[in-house]
Amino acid sequence: MTPARPVDLSVSIGTLRLRNPILIASGIIGYGKEYERLVDLETIGGIVTKTVTLLPRAGNPPPRVVETSAGMLNSIGIENPGLAGYLSEKVPLLRQLPCARIVSVEGEDVEEFQELVRGVDGSGVADAIEVNISCPNVGPHGLRYSTDAGMARDVMTAIRPLTSLPLIAKLTPNVTRIGEIAAACAEYGADAISVVNTFVGMAVDSRTRKPILGTVLGGLSGPAIKPLALAKAWECAQAVDIPIVGMGGIAKPVDAIEFLLVGCTAVEVGTAMFADPGLPAACVDGLVDYLRAAGADSVDSILGAMEVPAGRAPIRAGLPQRETAHESRRSGGNA
Amino acid sequence: MNQVACTVLENRELAKGNFLLTLRVPRQFSKPAPGQFVHLRLSPEGDPLLRRPYSLEGFFERRGIRAVRIYYSVVGRGSRLLAAHPKGRELDLIGPLGIGFAPAPKKTAILVAGGRGVAPLLFLSRRLAEKKRRRVFLFGARSKNELYGVREVKGGRLHLATDDGSVGYEGSVLDLLEREWNEHGHTPQTAEIFTCGPHGLLHAISDFARARGARCEASLEGPMACAVGACRGCPIPLQPGADGERYPAMCVEGPVYDATAVDWERLP
């Protein structure tokens, strides 16, 4: 039996080279240390840290999580030690991680975003910064920055000159036309777009007639949102030429492959990992198997490889027919 | 803490909808402390999506076989699925997790159990018996057939209470605690309280302890996602001023926590 040919899984997000496209999403494994006995980080591309804010946040009142059909609603409220706590407590932990470290930040205004980007850039351990402009669980600024293309532009414009690290703008799916927000981020300095953050949702206890979450509304994640997330990732991939990091409901390796097929360069695994800490590694193995079965020697060959047959096109009310970025690429446009 | 495969040795219905589950665990599962819990994956198919945390009733090691025991009630999808698990079925478990009880060596341990909350206290009681510590077990339930595991209480004094008076004192286990404290002349210097049960009961017991300046540890219950301190999904609300503005995670700073510091009004 001949040994299996090696398969090149490496992908690039701006200047960040990842050994494979499987990442763990923000808010899932803290800063890596918490899961050290359960996840072998040497097998995956990297992790995205719990979001760091300028000041420490205690988080939201309980209950913060509730399981719903094929999903989980959360209202954590970005509990984190703040930038100073990140620098003193978390940076030493991150330094030891055997995978890429993408640090997630969220500011309450443009100045806070700037201070956070400066601080994380200066900490020396970040391989990239995920700019969280999309958490549904903090207020009052909450979702403003990624529901408004103008505000997304303001944040990106303000932070782009402050770092040479790749900036990944994380978007909310709670908008009508996500492509427009993605395009604004790309135009004003984002190296990549990550989609999606959670969908705003709620759960009610019919017995007590009260909302289940402490903050009434929360963010829905898990397999329930996968088709929704896939559509948003695809829309972004149509709208911009920078890499897309896709996520939302990945629960098995084929889910990750689907995100790559619709045009993502990497994916983030999230909620399903709580039940199955081995899921990210299984996604890497599943990707290798898929590529081998297809006779491919590189993951590049499947990025954006979904083909929409002639005559099939999405119907979008209110949108004029136009040539998409994807089609212009294929027809020999800007590659 | 480890992720291990365990096997159902026994899954017995003790009373309608209430089960005792015995799981064989491998050697990689380290010896748990009373009050610690395990995070069980109930289906590899992803439904339910999240694992479920279960407090341990005991840990047993005999002729090289290691086992843990769990009490559970059928309350939702997860526990309904668990009830259908036959002997021999394999389950994925993460544990042992969390912080257990921390009894002081020289004090009398007063164990106060409400219903199914008896589980971690039976574990604690056995551990105290091994160490020949002074202890008294107060156990309340709605009725006689819900006094699960009462035969597991060996040595030390045992007092029972039932809401319907079917056995023992007719009324709340809180009354038993008050009587015990007064009649035996316990003081905060000589005794401490360990409790588990419905949060309403724990609230009342913590009020009792705080009024007397007594140390009181309660084992808490709540939904958890990761159970290893990463997701911050299981906050323990604290009394104002108890520990600044902060929510300890029930999974890693609990589930056993200083009952007098908990803001029970805000704990679901």
Interface residues (C-beta under 8 A of the other chain):
Chain A: G27 I28 I29 G30 E34 Y35 R37 L38 K50 A58 G59 N60 P61 P62 P63 R64 V65 V66 E67 A70 G71 M72 N74 I76 E79 G222 P223 A251 T271 A272 F274 A275 D276 P277 G278
Chain B: M1 N2 Q3 R41 G46 D47 P48 L49 L50 R51 I94 G222 P223 M224 A225 C226 V228 G229 A230 C231 R232 G233 C234 P235 I236 P237 E245 R246 Y247 R266 L267 P268
